[in-house]
């Protein structure tokens, strides 16, 4: 109500005055946030040198798909007549984005941790070329992953379907490129790449893991593969499998960093859904089968099946008080 006229004020004017009162508080809020940026207990990156960009990492992955599986993810038609031109364009763009992000990653490490300069830009260019030179070899290994997936999955209708739509192949593809970067000593960037794949697929593969050929992740959601895991050839794992480390004390981060903490899976092993295998000394021998939902913290000899004892299910009817033991068929 306007005290002068006795009439009600328009609601829009009241809303604007209320908003104005709130906005007047913002400079003070900003000052408090700026003050908190100088708190040594919190984390900031206020520097003249930029850090790696998540958007650029996603661009690297999308463009890597184009060169790892030519024609499947290209922005236009790819045919024998324009292959050389389009591939040249893709490689050129990839080099520029890769070298910039590698340089940012290396430079960030140098400045933040006061490390000696290693000619960051030159190193970025050199590693970027090395990654691109590794692409033909990565393509051959990924081809074995696709073929192994097709041969072991009756639900797959074609190799094309697997390349286009299977989350296990996408996560493995990102891992194999990230692993090249990890082995080259690039900080930050490989982990950002595999965590992006993790966010898209639910499959968490550390770029430091060593994984052989013909690797298959079936379904995939909830799969975890730790940094020091070693996986041989022709290994198949299902959803919910964890290849992890045993629980460690709080001070173990620096003390055990770089040491083997995750299991070794030898050739031709199958690990069914929900299995948990832990520990750096744990070795699953070749040709073994690990059943669903088992918990393993010690080694398994080759050619071994590890299964849970068959559970007893109880069926209880809603219409009566009788229960039937599904294992024995006896009413309870």
DRENVEXMAR-276120 format. One record per residue (C-alpha): residue in three letters; x, y, z. Coordinates in nm, 4 decimals, m for minus. Layout:
# DRENVEXMAR-276120
ALA_X_Y_Z
...
***
This chain:
# DRENVEXMAR-276120
UNK_0.0000_0.0000_0.0000
UNK_0.1323_0.3417_m0.0989
UNK_0.1100_0.5576_0.2198
UNK_0.0579_0.8785_0.0178
UNK_m0.2197_0.7619_m0.2110
UNK_m0.3690_0.4737_m0.0162
UNK_m0.3476_0.2577_m0.3285
UNK_m0.1697_m0.0783_m0.3565
UNK_0.1683_m0.0625_m0.5335
UNK_0.2111_m0.2756_m0.8429
UNK_0.3676_m0.6118_m0.7506
UNK_0.6316_m0.5769_m1.0209
UNK_0.7700_m0.2617_m0.8497
UNK_0.7858_m0.4467_m0.5169
UNK_0.9673_m0.7374_m0.6815
UNK_1.2226_m0.5031_m0.8379
UNK_1.2932_m0.3310_m0.5058
UNK_1.3350_m0.6665_m0.3326
UNK_1.5771_m0.7853_m0.6032
UNK_1.7712_m0.4590_m0.5742
UNK_1.8124_m0.5062_m0.1993
UNK_1.9537_m0.8544_m0.2544
UNK_2.1910_m0.7405_m0.5266
UNK_2.3325_m0.4676_m0.3004
UNK_2.4730_m0.7463_m0.0825
UNK_2.6686_m0.9063_m0.3688
UNK_2.9851_m0.6883_m0.3576
UNK_3.0332_m0.7815_0.0082
UNK_2.9730_m1.1492_m0.0751
UNK_3.2330_m1.1289_m0.3535
UNK_3.4861_m0.9730_m0.1142
UNK_3.4429_m1.2601_0.1322
UNK_3.4928_m1.5129_m0.1499
UNK_3.8089_m1.3300_m0.2627
UNK_3.9411_m1.3356_0.0945
UNK_3.8807_m1.7104_0.1111
UNK_4.0952_m1.7551_m0.2022
UNK_4.3986_m1.6620_0.0083
UNK_4.3237_m1.9319_0.2642
UNK_4.6063_m2.1833_0.2363
UNK_4.3778_m2.4633_0.3539
UNK_4.1558_m2.4300_0.0459
UNK_4.2359_m2.5056_m0.3181
UNK_4.2650_m2.2486_m0.5941
UNK_4.4517_m2.2106_m0.9192
UNK_4.4948_m1.8362_m0.9509
UNK_4.7823_m1.8069_m1.1912
UNK_4.8790_m1.6545_m1.5239
UNK_4.9297_m2.0027_m1.6671
UNK_4.6046_m2.1849_m1.7588
UNK_4.5307_m2.5400_m1.6470
UNK_4.3971_m2.8188_m1.8729
UNK_4.0486_m2.7608_m2.0065
UNK_3.7818_m3.0289_m1.9666
UNK_3.6096_m2.9065_m2.2817
UNK_3.9311_m2.9509_m2.4781
UNK_3.9771_m3.2989_m2.3313
UNK_3.6318_m3.3941_m2.4575
UNK_3.7261_m3.2544_m2.7992
UNK_4.0428_m3.4682_m2.7979
UNK_3.8357_m3.7791_m2.7239
UNK_3.5793_m3.7003_m2.9931
UNK_3.8474_m3.6355_m3.2542
UNK_4.0400_m3.9450_m3.1450
UNK_3.7271_m4.1463_m3.2256
UNK_3.7510_m4.0136_m3.5804
UNK_4.1081_m4.1349_m3.6343
UNK_4.0765_m4.4594_m3.4373
UNK_3.7562_m4.5633_m3.6160
UNK_3.7633_m4.3694_m3.9467
UNK_3.4228_m4.3214_m4.1047
UNK_3.2237_m4.4175_m3.7969
UNK_3.2328_m4.0842_m3.6161
UNK_3.3369_m3.8458_m3.8933
UNK_3.1522_m3.5175_m3.9230
UNK_3.0926_m3.5763_m4.2931
UNK_3.1122_m3.8565_m4.5475
UNK_3.4466_m4.0330_m4.5583
UNK_3.5342_m4.2180_m4.8779
UNK_3.8537_m4.3292_m5.0564
UNK_3.8654_m4.0044_m5.2524
UNK_3.8710_m3.7709_m4.9507
UNK_4.0341_m3.9966_m4.6887
UNK_4.3776_m3.8361_m4.7198
UNK_4.2424_m3.4810_m4.6909
UNK_4.0067_m3.5514_m4.4008
UNK_4.2598_m3.7545_m4.2068
UNK_4.5188_m3.4821_m4.2557
UNK_4.2744_m3.2260_m4.1172
UNK_4.1845_m3.4420_m3.8183
UNK_4.5481_m3.5150_m3.7330
UNK_4.6409_m3.1473_m3.7647
UNK_4.3605_m3.0332_m3.5334
UNK_4.4362_m3.3128_m3.2889
UNK_4.8019_m3.2130_m3.2756
UNK_4.7147_m2.8529_m3.1920
UNK_4.4653_m2.9417_m2.9168
UNK_4.6758_m3.2248_m2.7749
UNK_5.0006_m3.0291_m2.7611
UNK_4.8283_m2.7344_m2.5906
UNK_4.6646_m2.9521_m2.3234
UNK_4.9829_m3.1539_m2.2646
UNK_5.1806_m2.8304_m2.2303
UNK_4.9271_m2.6953_m1.9806
UNK_4.9435_m3.0175_m1.7793
UNK_5.3232_m3.0216_m1.7657
UNK_5.3516_m2.6495_m1.6924
UNK_5.0911_m2.6740_m1.4158
UNK_5.2983_m2.9463_m1.2478
UNK_5.6189_m2.7447_m1.2796
UNK_5.4777_m2.4252_m1.1328
UNK_5.2558_m2.5687_m0.8588
UNK_5.5168_m2.8093_m0.7241
UNK_5.8189_m2.5869_m0.7951
UNK_5.9764_m2.8420_m1.0286
UNK_6.2615_m2.7574_m1.2658
UNK_6.1486_m2.6362_m1.6071
UNK_6.1568_m2.9030_m1.8754
UNK_6.0789_m2.6807_m2.1743
UNK_5.7075_m2.7395_m2.1388
UNK_5.5971_m2.6288_m2.4874
UNK_5.8608_m2.8360_m2.6652
UNK_5.7718_m3.1347_m2.4503
UNK_5.4038_m3.0838_m2.5281
UNK_5.4700_m3.0854_m2.9038
UNK_5.6976_m3.3885_m2.8816
UNK_5.4556_m3.5982_m2.6758
UNK_5.1606_m3.4966_m2.8968
UNK_5.3444_m3.6249_m3.2046
UNK_5.4332_m3.9428_m3.0165
UNK_5.0679_m4.0050_m2.9268
UNK_4.9623_m3.9585_m3.2884
UNK_5.2421_m4.1902_m3.4044
UNK_5.1020_m4.4531_m3.1654
UNK_4.7543_m4.4398_m3.3238
UNK_4.8066_m4.7229_m3.5813
UNK_4.9185_m4.9585_m3.3050
UNK_4.6295_m4.8574_m3.0786
UNK_4.3883_m4.9147_m3.3688
UNK_4.5149_m5.2713_m3.4114
UNK_4.4709_m5.3503_m3.0413
UNK_4.1231_m5.1937_m3.0369
UNK_4.0321_m5.4100_m3.3372
UNK_4.1110_m5.7186_m3.1277
UNK_3.8862_m5.5822_m2.8514
UNK_3.5996_m5.5340_m3.0987
UNK_3.6399_m5.8813_m3.2495
UNK_3.6586_m6.0469_m2.9063
UNK_3.3434_m5.8633_m2.7994
UNK_3.1566_m5.9776_m3.1113
UNK_3.2726_m6.3379_m3.0858
UNK_3.1676_m6.3644_m2.7216
UNK_2.8328_m6.1836_m2.7368
UNK_2.5443_m6.3472_m2.9276
UNK_2.3392_m6.0297_m2.8739
UNK_2.5724_m5.8254_m3.0942
UNK_2.4605_m5.8166_m3.4568
UNK_2.7742_m5.6662_m3.6095
UNK_3.1094_m5.5074_m3.5407
UNK_2.9520_m5.1742_m3.6362
UNK_2.6950_m5.2053_m3.3574
UNK_2.9723_m5.2671_m3.1054
UNK_3.1824_m4.9698_m3.2201
UNK_2.8857_m4.7347_m3.2258
UNK_2.7079_m4.8319_m2.9064
UNK_2.8983_m5.0527_m2.6614
UNK_3.0156_m4.8606_m2.3523
UNK_3.2919_m5.1136_m2.2894
UNK_3.4553_m5.0320_m2.6227
UNK_3.4278_m4.6562_m2.5637
UNK_3.5816_m4.6833_m2.2153
UNK_3.8576_m4.9129_m2.3440
UNK_3.9304_m4.6780_m2.6362
UNK_3.9705_m4.3789_m2.4044
UNK_4.1848_m4.5862_m2.1672
UNK_4.4205_m4.7016_m2.4443
UNK_4.4938_m4.3450_m2.5573
UNK_4.5146_m4.2167_m2.1984
UNK_4.7576_m4.4990_m2.1197
UNK_4.9925_m4.3770_m2.3952
UNK_4.9886_m4.0316_m2.2335
UNK_5.0348_m4.1813_m1.8866
UNK_5.3362_m4.3824_m2.0002
UNK_5.4811_m4.0640_m2.1523
UNK_5.4706_m3.9064_m1.8051
UNK_5.1954_m3.6530_m1.8750
UNK_5.0264_m3.5475_m1.5486
UNK_4.6547_m3.4706_m1.5050
UNK_4.5443_m3.5141_m1.8673
UNK_4.5237_m3.8979_m1.8820
UNK_4.3192_m3.9095_m1.5623
UNK_4.0827_m3.6384_m1.6827
UNK_4.0254_m3.8445_m1.9979
UNK_3.9452_m4.1723_m1.8217
UNK_3.7272_m3.9976_m1.5632
UNK_3.5273_m3.8465_m1.8480
UNK_3.4767_m4.1979_m1.9881
UNK_3.3840_m4.3078_m1.6349
UNK_3.1170_m4.0375_m1.6158
UNK_2.9751_m4.1459_m1.9532
UNK_2.9799_m4.5239_m1.9048
UNK_3.0119_m4.6067_m1.5353
UNK_3.3399_m4.7864_m1.6186
UNK_3.6398_m4.6622_m1.4174
UNK_3.9753_m4.7623_m1.5697
UNK_4.2849_m4.5919_m1.4336
UNK_4.5173_m4.4924_m1.7212
UNK_4.8108_m4.6542_m1.5401
UNK_4.6662_m5.0058_m1.5627
UNK_4.8261_m5.2476_m1.8115
UNK_4.5688_m5.4314_m2.0243
UNK_4.6415_m5.6851_m2.2974
UNK_4.4697_m5.7562_m2.6287
UNK_4.1207_m5.8975_m2.6916
UNK_3.9936_m5.7326_m2.3750
UNK_3.6174_m5.7379_m2.3218
UNK_3.4026_m5.5504_m2.0724
UNK_3.0489_m5.6886_m2.1049
UNK_2.7712_m5.4446_m2.0023
UNK_3.0246_m5.2632_m1.7863
UNK_2.8396_m5.0470_m1.5349
UNK_3.0246_m5.0390_m1.2043
UNK_3.3536_m5.1847_m1.3303
UNK_3.6612_m5.0526_m1.1451
UNK_4.0193_m5.1233_m1.2592
UNK_4.2901_m4.9736_m1.0381
UNK_4.6143_m4.8037_m1.1339
UNK_4.8578_m5.0939_m1.0870
UNK_4.6302_m5.3674_m1.2215
UNK_4.7892_m5.5963_m1.4806
UNK_4.5564_m5.7792_m1.7198
UNK_4.6712_m6.0336_m1.9757
UNK_4.5255_m6.1224_m2.3156
UNK_4.1739_m6.2516_m2.3867
UNK_4.0294_m6.1483_m2.0501
UNK_3.6539_m6.0924_m2.0173
UNK_3.4930_m5.9144_m1.7235
UNK_3.1299_m5.8354_m1.6505
UNK_2.9457_m5.5518_m1.4805
UNK_3.0180_m5.4641_m1.1211
UNK_3.3675_m5.6177_m1.1125
UNK_3.6266_m5.4456_m0.8920
UNK_4.0004_m5.4971_m0.9400
UNK_4.1095_m5.2860_m0.6486
UNK_4.3434_m5.2287_m0.3567
UNK_4.3064_m5.3427_0.0008
UNK_4.2013_m5.0776_0.2507
UNK_4.4979_m4.8620_0.3440
UNK_4.5797_m4.6409_0.6458
UNK_4.5485_m4.2644_0.6177
UNK_4.9225_m4.2100_0.5757
UNK_4.9518_m4.4651_0.2931
UNK_4.9030_m4.2159_0.0092
UNK_5.2626_m4.0980_m0.0167
UNK_5.4197_m4.4123_0.1296
UNK_5.2619_m4.6560_m0.1187
UNK_5.2218_m4.4306_m0.4209
UNK_5.3725_m4.6057_m0.7228
UNK_5.3842_m4.9479_m0.5581
UNK_5.1730_m5.2389_m0.6831
UNK_4.8436_m5.2360_m0.4938
UNK_4.6060_m5.3995_m0.7415
UNK_4.5725_m5.7590_m0.8666
UNK_4.7230_m5.9343_m1.1662
UNK_4.4825_m6.1138_m1.4026
UNK_4.6555_m6.3625_m1.6316
UNK_4.5503_m6.4697_m1.9842
UNK_4.2082_m6.6158_m2.0711
UNK_4.0421_m6.5364_m1.7378
UNK_3.6667_m6.4749_m1.7065
UNK_3.5381_m6.2677_m1.4139
UNK_3.1613_m6.2638_m1.3643
UNK_2.9463_m5.9793_m1.2335
UNK_2.9908_m5.8427_m0.8857
UNK_3.3255_m6.0114_m0.8191
UNK_3.5759_m5.8196_m0.6052
UNK_3.9474_m5.8995_m0.6361
UNK_4.1840_m5.6991_m0.4155
UNK_4.5529_m5.6630_m0.3406
UNK_4.8816_m5.6198_m0.5227
UNK_4.9985_m5.9722_m0.4365
UNK_4.6793_m6.1333_m0.5669
UNK_4.7232_m6.3224_m0.8945
UNK_4.4362_m6.4876_m1.0815
UNK_4.5959_m6.7722_m1.2771
UNK_4.5469_m6.8233_m1.6482
UNK_4.2222_m6.9769_m1.7760
UNK_4.0526_m6.9431_m1.4362
UNK_3.6839_m6.8549_m1.3961
UNK_3.5787_m6.6253_m1.1117
UNK_3.2095_m6.6566_m1.0288
UNK_2.9705_m6.3737_m0.9505
UNK_2.9772_m6.1866_m0.6189
UNK_3.2885_m6.3582_m0.4826
UNK_3.5441_m6.1756_m0.2655
UNK_3.9088_m6.2656_m0.3319
UNK_4.2180_m6.1344_m0.1527
UNK_4.4601_m6.4209_m0.2217
UNK_4.5977_m6.5788_m0.5381
UNK_4.4113_m6.8375_m0.7441
UNK_4.6066_m7.1090_m0.9339
UNK_4.5649_m7.1443_m1.3121
UNK_4.2671_m7.3452_m1.4437
UNK_4.0618_m7.2871_m1.1270
UNK_3.6933_m7.2072_m1.0809
UNK_3.6037_m6.9954_m0.7795
UNK_3.2301_m7.0101_m0.7017
UNK_3.0003_m6.9354_m0.4108
UNK_2.8132_m7.2277_m0.2611
UNK_2.4616_m7.2468_m0.4052
UNK_2.2300_m7.0391_m0.1833
UNK_1.8994_m7.1609_m0.0402
UNK_1.6101_m6.9470_m0.1626
UNK_1.2873_m6.9343_0.0373
UNK_0.9559_m6.8860_m0.1500
UNK_0.6680_m6.7638_0.0632
UNK_0.3167_m6.7411_m0.0793
UNK_0.1061_m6.4357_m0.0050
UNK_m0.2027_m6.6610_0.0189
UNK_m0.0861_m6.8899_0.2978
UNK_0.1698_m6.9265_0.5724
UNK_0.3658_m7.2056_0.4037
UNK_0.7244_m7.1497_0.2998
UNK_0.9071_m7.3722_0.0539
UNK_1.2811_m7.4236_0.0624
UNK_1.3742_m7.3862_m0.3037
UNK_1.6832_m7.6019_m0.2599
UNK_1.5111_m7.9066_m0.1075
UNK_1.1498_m7.8498_m0.2123
UNK_1.0354_m7.9178_0.1451
UNK_0.7532_m7.7126_0.2968
UNK_0.8508_m7.5206_0.6118
***
